[in-house]
Amino acid sequence: MSNLKNLTVIAVIAAIIGDAPLTNARAEEALQKPSVYVAGKGKYCKEISVRGYLDCFYASLEACQKHNNSTNHRCVANPNNGT
């Protein structure tokens, strides 16, 4: 019975150690993702000079570019719309 107990303990420890790299990878991935604040529900957004802020009030890429031509802001798809 003692051998079975030892084998169970070893199996549990191996499972915990085997899962550690996966947990570390998830933590590193979360740290690498930039947080973005999205204002509005339009399909396209202009990137504001404040890092991580998107102003999403445009129905089309052309409308965003036309409205922001003189300000030199970049227009991007709204990350919350999946476009």
C-alpha positions as CSV (number, residue, x, y, z in Angstrom):
1,M,0.0,0.0,0.0
2,S,2.9,2.3,0.8
3,N,4.2,2.0,-2.8
4,L,0.8,3.0,-4.2
5,K,0.8,6.0,-2.0
6,N,4.3,7.1,-3.0
7,L,3.4,6.6,-6.7
8,T,0.3,8.8,-6.3
9,V,2.3,11.5,-4.6
10,I,4.9,11.4,-7.5
11,A,2.1,11.5,-10.1
12,V,0.6,14.6,-8.5
13,I,3.9,16.4,-8.2
14,A,4.7,15.5,-11.9
15,A,1.3,16.9,-13.0
16,I,1.9,20.1,-11.1
17,I,5.4,20.6,-12.5
18,G,4.2,19.7,-16.0
19,D,1.5,22.4,-15.9
20,A,3.9,25.1,-14.6
21,P,5.3,26.1,-18.0
22,L,1.7,26.4,-19.4
23,T,0.7,28.7,-16.5
24,N,3.8,30.8,-17.0
25,A,3.1,31.1,-20.7
26,R,-0.4,32.4,-20.0
27,A,0.9,34.9,-17.5
28,E,3.5,36.2,-20.0
29,E,0.9,36.4,-22.8
30,A,-1.4,38.5,-20.6
31,L,1.5,40.9,-19.7
32,Q,2.4,41.4,-23.4
33,K,-1.2,42.3,-24.5
34,P,-1.6,46.0,-24.5
35,S,-4.7,47.3,-22.8
36,V,-6.8,49.3,-25.1
37,Y,-9.7,51.6,-24.2
38,V,-12.3,51.7,-26.9
39,A,-14.8,54.6,-27.0
40,G,-17.8,54.3,-29.2
41,K,-19.3,51.5,-31.3
42,G,-18.3,52.5,-34.8
43,K,-16.6,50.0,-37.1
44,Y,-13.5,52.1,-37.4
45,C,-11.5,54.2,-34.9
46,K,-8.9,56.8,-34.9
47,E,-5.9,56.3,-32.7
48,I,-5.6,59.1,-30.2
49,S,-2.1,60.3,-29.2
50,V,-2.8,58.9,-25.7
51,R,-1.4,55.3,-26.0
52,G,-4.1,52.6,-25.8
53,Y,-7.1,54.9,-26.6
54,L,-9.3,54.4,-29.7
55,D,-12.0,56.8,-30.7
56,C,-14.5,54.6,-32.6
57,F,-17.2,56.7,-34.2
58,Y,-16.8,55.9,-37.9
59,A,-18.9,53.7,-40.1
60,S,-16.2,53.3,-42.8
61,L,-12.5,53.5,-43.1
62,E,-12.9,56.2,-45.7
63,A,-15.0,58.4,-43.3
64,C,-12.3,58.0,-40.6
65,Q,-9.5,58.9,-43.0
66,K,-11.4,61.9,-44.4
67,H,-12.2,63.3,-41.0
68,N,-8.7,62.8,-39.7
69,N,-6.7,63.7,-42.8
70,S,-5.4,67.0,-41.3
71,T,-4.7,65.6,-37.9
72,N,-2.5,62.8,-39.1
73,H,-4.2,60.2,-36.8
74,R,-4.1,56.6,-37.9
75,C,-7.5,54.8,-38.6
76,V,-7.9,51.2,-37.5
77,A,-10.7,48.6,-37.3
78,N,-12.5,48.5,-34.0
79,P,-11.1,45.5,-32.1
80,N,-14.4,44.9,-30.4
81,N,-16.3,44.4,-33.7
82,G,-14.1,41.7,-35.2
83,T,-13.7,43.5,-38.5
